[in-house]
C-alpha cells in the first residue's frame, strides 16, 4: 500500500507577535524514528519555551500522537496533527519550536499560529509517494553491459554496479511493476541475464508539484 509523506527534512521560521516559531518536518518510519527526530529537535533548542509536535507514525493513520508541551490544552499539538491529517500525510512528524516574545496570543491565536506554521513548513517540503519496491540483482556477461545500461535508463533506480567475473547491477523497481520488468528484461537480452530478488522496502517517488501527480519514472 503506497502512502504520501515528505521526501526530505525541511525547516521554516516565522515571527508572530514577537514570538519566534521554528518548524521542522520529516519523514519518520515508525514511532521510534519519530521520537528520535523530536529528541534531536529538542537538543537543538534547550532554551525554547515550548517544543510542540504531532506525528502520524504508520502507513495507515492508526498511530497518531501529539503534545502541547505546556501550551494551553488543544492549542498546539492537535492543530499540528490536524494539518497532517488534512493533507493525508503518513510516517510524518512535525515539531514547532516557540521562543516566547512577551506577547500572549490567546487560545485562538495560538491555534492559528501552530496550525499555520505547520502548514507553511509543509508547503515548502518536497512531497513523495512512498511505494513498496523490490531490490533486484541483475547479473550479465560483459558483452551485455552496454545494452543493459541503456535499457535500464529511466526504467528503475540503479543502486549499485559491481564488476567482477560478471557484471552485477543492483536496481530498485516498484513491486507492482516487478514481474513485467523482469519479463521484458529477459526478453530484451534473450535470457542472457540472471535476476535475483534481494529484498523489499518502501522508497519515495517524486510528485509533480504542478498537479500533485506521480512523475513518470519510465
N, C-alpha and C positions, 0 to 999 in steps of 0.2 A: 504494500500500500504506500503510495507516494504522499508527500506532505510538503507544505510550504514553510520555509524558515529563512533566516538571514544567511547569506553566504559567508560573511566575514564580520568580525567585530567592528563596531562603529561607535564613535563618541560625539556628543553635541553639547554645546554650552549656551546658557541663556541667563540673563539677569531680569528678575521680576521684582519690582518694588524693593530694590537694593539687595535682595537675596540672590545668591549665585546658585544656579542649578547646573549640575553636570550629569548628563545621561549617558549610560553605557548599555549597549545591546550586543548580544552574541548568540550564536548557535551553541546550545549545550545539550549534548546527547545523554539525557538521563539526569536524575536528581543529584547524583554525586558531582557531575560536571557543573551543574547549576550552582551548587553550594560552593564549589571551589572557585568559580568565577566571582561570586559575591564576596568571598573572603579576600580575593585579590583586590577588588574594588575598595573594600573597607580598609585594607592595608595601605592603599594609596592615599586614603583620606582619613587619617586618625583623628583629625581635629574637626571633622564635619559635624554639623548639628544633627543631621539625620541622613541615613542611607536607606531609603525605602526601595522596595523591589516587588517584582512579581515574575513568576515563570510558569510556563507550561512545559513539563519535563518529559512528556512522552509523545508518541506519534498519533494518539487518539484523542487527546484532550481530557483524559481521566485523572491525570496527576497535575494539579494546579496548586500553587502556593503563593501567598503574598504577605507583605509586612508593612505596617505604617511606621515602624521604628520610632515611636514616640510622638508622631504627629497625631492629631485628634482622630479617633477611630473612623475608618471609612473614607478618609480624605486623601490617601496616598496609594497604598498598595492595591486596593480594589480598583481605583481609576486606571492604574497602570495595567492591571490584569484585563480590565475592560477593553483597552486598546488592543492588547494581544488577541483577545477573543474576537473582537470585531474584524480584525484583519486575518483571522483564521491562521495564525502562526503557531507552529508546534516546535518542540525541542528548542525553545527560545527563552532567554532571560533578559529582563530589562531592569537596571538599577538606576535610581535617580538620587544623586548626592545633593544635599542642600546645605549651604552655608548661610545661616540666618543674617539678614541685613538690618534688623532692627525694626522693621515694619511688619506688623501682623497682617496676614492675608484673609483671615476668617475661613470658615469651613468651605464656603463656596469658592473662594479664591484659591485655596489650597487644592481643591479637587480639580479646578480648571488648570492650575499650574502643573500638577503632576501628570494629568492626562495629556496636556498639551506638550510637555517636554518629552514624554514617551512617544507621542505621535510624530513630533518633529524629528526626533532621533531616528525612528524607523523610516521616515520619509527619505532620510539620507543614506540608508543602508542599501546594499545590493541584495535583492531577494533571489532565492533559488528554489527550484523544485527538487527536493531530495527524493531520490528513487533508488530502489534496490538494483545493484549492479553485480555482475558476475566478473570476477577476475580470471582471465584465461592465460595459459601459457601456450604460445604458438611456436612450434619448432619446425624449421625448414633447413634444407641444404643451402649452401651459399649461392648456388645458381638461381634460387628463388627469392633472394633477399630484396632485390630491386623491385620485382613485381609485387611482392608482399607489401613493401613500404608504400608503394603508390596506391595499392588497393585499400590499405588501412586509413590513408589520409582522409580525415573528415568523417569516418565511419565509427570511430571509437576513440577512447583516450589511451594513448600509449604511455605506459607507466615506466617501462624499463626495456633496455636492449642488452642482450648478453651474447657475445661472440666467442664460442669455444670450438669444440669439434663441429658443432652445428650452430646455427643462429637461433636464438630464442627471444621472442618478443612477449613481454607481459603487457596485456591490454585489459581495459575495463569496458564492459558492454552492458547496456540495460538488460535486466533479467527478461523482460518481455520480448526483447529482440534477439536474445542469445541464440535460440535454435535456428532462426533464419540466417543470422550472421554466420554461424558455423557451417551451415549447409551451402551458403553462397560462396564462402571462402574455399571450402573443399572442392566445390565445382570449379571455381576460378583457377585453382592450382592443380586441377586434375588429381586430387587426392594426395599430392606431394606436401602434406602438412600434417603434423601431429598436434591435436588440440586437446588440452587437459584443463579441466576446471580446477582452480586453486582455492577460491573462497568467494563468499557472497557478503556484501556490505552495502550500506546506504551511502550514496555520493550525491553532491549537488550538481544540478544542471541549470545554467543561467536562463533568466527570463528576459523577454523583450520588454524593456521598460515602456515602450510606446503603448502597448496594449495588454501587458501582463501575461502574454502567452510564452510558452516554452520556445526557445530558439531552436531552429532545425540543426541538429548535430550531424546530419549526413551531408 
